[in-house]
């Protein structure tokens, strides 16, 4: 069974209206990210319908994306308004977790890709601290976005070692950094998507060398298209698994099963 540990169904359906039909046809189990209540309620309704109709599950997650503080500042919102909105969203996250309505906290973390994002580093740090507090309080997996920010991740080692599971969405670190996280006893998983089909040498090396029981797959749909595509979608998962198996010199079906088992070990409480 194909699994997608990180996608944005709400956005995907905007560009591909048949996305949910296609997901069910392929039997893809998906964790879908939410950054506000409108998006969350949409995802939660998809999850309810899938469960009621015994289709492949949809598992909602919730978090403040690390790019959001910069995006709000670009909209000319005042610092006090941004702080108030963030506090409201963090309270929402805690309430959703307390009610058992989310399967994971994410995507959260750090994005220091450019100067605009780096200017909000202090805000990102504060927000991530709240996300980790909620994830630990309710024993939830955390899905991490870390772009040019692995040094920030290593400053959180003590709390990460206490986490139920730490999932790196679209892993962008080095093999050595990932191996260091494993050696420190973190229950860490590395998710790969279309980057391994686009000659990203670092992602290819990591996907080739990490232990199979630490691998996950994702589409980040619709935001991580393969070459020649306008958006990423569920069908990409077959090509991603096939490419990963070829890189590793493993049987494709066996690797797909291993990745499915990894996914189910993390989200067992939401799949029973």
C-alpha positions, 0 to 999 in steps of 0.5 A: 500500500502506498503512503503519503506522510505529508500533503496538502489535500485542500490545495491539491483539490484546487488544481486537481478536482479529482484528487480524492477520487484518485487517492481512493482508487490508488488506496493511498493513506495520507497525512494532510497538513492544515495551517488554519481552521478552515483547512483543518475542517475540510481535511477532517471532513475528508477523514470522516467520509473516508472512514465511513466509506471504508476508504483509505484513511486521511489523517489530519495534522495541524501546525503553524508553517515556519514561513507564516510569520514572514508571509504575514509581515509581507502582508503589512500586518503589525507585529502585535497582530501577528503575535495575536494570530499565532497565539490563537493558532497555538491555542487551536493546536492544543485544543485539537490535540487534546480532543484527539482530532489530529494525528500529528503536529506539523508541519512545523520547524524552521525555514531560513532559506532567504533573508525574509525568512531569517528575519523571523527566526526568533518567532519561528523558535518561539512557535516551534517551542510551543509545537514541541510542548503540545506534541510531547504533552499529547504523545503525538508525532511531529512533522518537521520542515527544516530548510537550511536550518539543521543547526536549529534542529540539533539545538532541540535534541533533548526534547526530540529524543522524548518525542513519539516520532520525529518525521522530517518532511522532504529531508534536506539534511546530509547523510551525516546529519541524519545518522547523527540524529539516529545515533542520539536515540531519536525515533526519527524518520526521513521522508522523500518525494520527487526530489529523488527523481530530480537529481538532488544528489544529497537526497539521493545519497540519503535515500540510498543509505538510510536504514529501510526502517527509517524511510517514508514517502510523500508528495507534498502535493501539490507543491513538489512537482516532478519535472514536466508537471505543474503539481505533485499528486498521488500517482507520483508515489509509485515512481518515488518508491520505484526510484528509491528501490532502484537507488537502494538495490532492493525489491520495489514491492518489499520496500513499499511494504517496509515503508507502509509498515513504518507509516503504520508503526507511527500512526497505529493509534489512528489506524486501528 
